[in-house]
């Protein structure tokens, strides 16, 4: 395990932009940096998502980090912390906190995310970048070889390292999904802002198909089935249909296991924050690919 060698240091996040704290033209921003590990083989889910955000204000940066381990039907949330740091010119920089540690390499590249609190130790170790997609705003999505070390167990697979940023007065960031079909196909679908079900072209996609780079600039994701989530008094999707506007990609996804939380609010409908382990099939270039992965869904 990498955690046995070096003392973790803070890491620079890949989120674009920087800010001058406490200036007259200060713009509050929200930085997202998410890491999702999944295996390439096996019948049951093994997923480790780390969801990290930083929200700036003239007073400093409010940070949150949450992590889960999904194995089979079970979800274990092993880290959930919020903390405040002083103003900084690099608010998107990842910072360790308590039992959340970091290892970095050259140019502040994240090498490992570690959780260390007796008796649990878990490390997400990131290796080489297989493919990187960067949009016009500089937001990035990196596909990487990766491994998870849990006690004496090593589990190999792939990880998505995604970084995006928005001004706090912009529409909230939308849903996203990371899918794999063995070493043949890996795909990211993302909506820059929260979209209505079936909103045409609201999503965009990137894929690595047999080592080739494919782009899907306009994708529609519709809810195929919903179920009531009573804690938030809202319906949540449990199945989706996926169609590219150009007609070169289509598919279906359904929930296998879920971790859903209801937020706080004053209205009758409460916010929803959900992680879905999904399975399904994507059809691309005449081939059908069984896929599985993680879908992040949020609603106000």
URQUI-V412859 format. One record per residue. N is the residue number from 1. PHI is phi in whole degrees, 0 to 359 (none if undefined). BURIAL is + if it has 16 or more other ideal C-beta (glycine too) atoms within 10 Angstrom, else -. D_FIRST is the distance of its C-alpha to the first C-alpha in Angstrom with 1 decimal. Layout:
n->(N;N)
phi->(PHI;PHI)
burial->(BURIAL;BURIAL)
d_first->(D_FIRST;D_FIRST)
This chain:
n->(1;2;3;4;5;6;7;8;9;10;11;12;13;14;15;16;17;18;19;20;21;22;23;24;25;26;27;28;29;30;31;32;33;34;35;36;37;38;39;40;41;42;43;44;45;46;47;48;49;50;51;52;53;54;55;56;57;58;59;60;61;62;63;64;65;66;67;68;69;70;71;72;73;74;75;76;77;78;79;80;81;82;83;84;85;86;87;88;89;90;91;92;93;94;95;96;97;98;99;100;101;102;103;104;105;106;107;108;109;110;111;112;113;114;115;116;117;118;119;120;121;122;123;124;125;126;127;128;129;130;131;132;133;134;135;136;137;138;139;140;141;142;143;144;145;146;147;148;149;150;151;152;153;154;155;156;157;158;159;160;161;162;163;164;165;166;167;168;169;170;171;172;173;174;175;176;177;178;179;180;181;182;183;184;185;186;187;188;189;190;191;192;193;194;195;196;197;198;199;200;201;202;203;204;205;206;207;208;209;210;211;212;213;214;215;216;217;218;219;220;221;222;223;224;225;226;227;228;229;230;231;232;233;234;235;236;237;238;239;240;241;242;243;244;245;246;247;248;249;250;251;252;253;254;255;256;257;258;259;260;261;262;263;264;265;266;267;268;269;270;271;272;273;274;275;276;277;278;279;280;281;282;283;284;285;286;287;288;289;290;291;292;293;294;295;296;297;298;299;300)
phi->(none;295;290;275;253;248;285;299;238;292;234;278;283;273;295;285;92;214;225;264;294;55;263;293;254;297;240;293;224;238;254;247;224;237;237;229;257;212;280;264;230;105;273;252;288;220;228;233;261;248;246;232;227;220;243;269;208;301;275;149;232;267;242;223;215;223;212;224;237;255;229;62;268;258;244;241;274;253;211;202;222;234;205;240;233;294;303;208;281;233;294;282;293;287;232;289;201;59;281;266;236;223;241;234;243;301;57;62;291;289;261;211;249;233;241;225;205;310;267;267;226;220;231;257;256;256;249;288;280;274;197;225;240;233;268;294;272;89;290;232;222;250;261;225;295;202;218;246;251;226;57;263;258;244;240;263;181;233;227;257;246;243;224;217;214;208;291;293;269;279;298;301;298;267;291;209;215;241;235;225;228;57;265;274;221;226;220;238;242;212;251;302;227;298;248;284;305;78;295;297;67;285;253;223;219;228;217;246;245;50;73;260;264;241;237;231;289;217;227;254;240;247;278;275;202;230;223;285;247;297;304;256;56;225;276;234;286;231;205;220;246;235;217;277;299;283;81;263;206;206;181;225;226;215;285;257;218;214;234;236;234;264;272;259;183;264;276;291;257;259;300;236;228;232;242;243;279;240;227;170;221;244;248;222;52;81;250;255;233;290;236;210;168;234;240;260;231;227;214;274)
burial->(-;-;+;-;-;-;-;+;-;-;+;-;+;+;+;+;+;-;+;-;+;-;-;-;-;-;-;-;+;+;+;+;+;+;+;+;+;+;+;-;-;-;-;-;+;+;+;+;+;+;+;+;+;+;+;+;+;-;-;+;+;+;+;-;+;+;+;+;+;+;+;-;-;-;+;-;-;-;+;-;-;-;-;-;-;-;+;+;-;-;+;+;+;+;+;+;+;-;+;+;+;+;+;+;-;-;-;+;-;+;+;+;+;+;+;-;-;-;-;-;-;+;+;+;+;+;-;-;-;-;+;-;+;-;-;-;-;-;+;+;+;+;+;+;-;+;+;+;+;+;-;-;-;-;+;-;+;+;+;+;+;+;+;+;+;+;-;-;-;-;-;-;+;+;+;+;+;+;+;+;+;-;-;-;+;+;+;+;+;+;+;+;-;+;+;-;-;-;-;-;-;+;+;+;+;+;+;+;+;-;-;-;-;+;-;+;-;-;+;+;+;-;+;+;-;-;-;-;+;-;-;+;-;+;-;+;+;+;+;+;+;+;+;+;-;-;-;-;+;-;+;+;+;-;+;+;+;+;+;+;+;+;-;-;-;-;-;-;-;+;-;+;+;+;+;+;+;+;+;+;-;+;-;+;-;-;-;-;+;-;+;+;+;+;+;+;+;+;+;-)
d_first->(0.0;3.8;5.4;5.9;8.0;10.4;12.7;12.8;16.2;18.5;18.7;21.9;22.4;24.1;27.1;30.3;32.8;33.2;35.7;37.9;37.8;41.1;43.3;46.5;45.2;41.9;40.5;38.1;35.2;32.4;29.1;26.8;23.2;21.7;18.5;18.8;16.4;18.2;18.1;20.6;21.9;22.9;25.8;24.3;22.6;18.8;18.7;16.7;19.0;18.6;22.1;22.8;26.3;28.2;32.0;34.0;37.3;39.4;38.0;34.3;31.4;30.7;27.1;25.6;22.2;21.7;19.1;19.5;18.0;20.6;20.7;24.1;26.7;24.8;23.5;21.5;21.7;19.0;19.7;23.2;24.3;27.0;27.7;30.0;29.5;32.4;33.9;32.0;32.8;29.4;29.1;26.8;24.0;21.0;20.7;18.3;20.0;19.4;16.4;15.7;13.6;13.0;11.5;14.1;15.2;18.8;21.5;19.5;17.7;15.0;11.6;9.7;11.5;10.2;12.4;12.4;15.6;16.2;16.0;14.0;10.4;9.7;7.7;9.7;8.4;11.7;12.9;16.6;19.6;21.7;24.6;25.7;28.8;30.5;33.7;36.7;35.5;32.3;30.1;27.2;25.4;22.5;21.2;17.7;15.5;12.4;9.9;9.3;6.8;9.5;9.7;9.4;10.1;8.9;11.8;12.8;15.6;17.1;17.1;20.2;20.1;23.7;25.5;29.2;31.7;35.2;38.0;38.3;41.9;40.8;40.5;37.1;34.4;34.8;32.8;30.2;28.5;25.7;26.5;25.2;27.0;24.6;24.2;27.9;28.2;26.2;28.3;28.4;31.6;32.4;35.4;35.9;37.9;38.5;40.7;43.3;42.7;44.1;44.7;45.3;42.8;40.9;37.5;36.1;33.6;31.3;30.2;28.5;30.6;30.1;28.5;31.5;31.7;34.1;35.4;37.3;39.0;40.9;39.7;41.3;39.3;41.6;41.1;42.2;42.1;41.6;41.4;42.4;39.7;42.0;39.9;40.4;43.7;42.6;42.0;38.6;38.1;36.8;37.7;38.1;39.9;38.7;41.2;41.2;44.5;44.9;44.6;42.0;39.4;39.8;38.0;37.5;34.7;34.6;32.6;30.6;29.0;29.3;28.3;31.4;32.3;35.8;36.2;39.0;42.3;46.0;47.2;47.6;44.7;41.3;38.3;35.8;32.1;30.6;27.6;28.6;26.7;29.3;30.4;33.3;34.8;35.3;38.0;37.7;40.0;41.5;38.3;36.9;33.2;31.8;29.2;27.0;24.9;25.3;28.4;28.8;32.4;34.1;37.8;39.9)
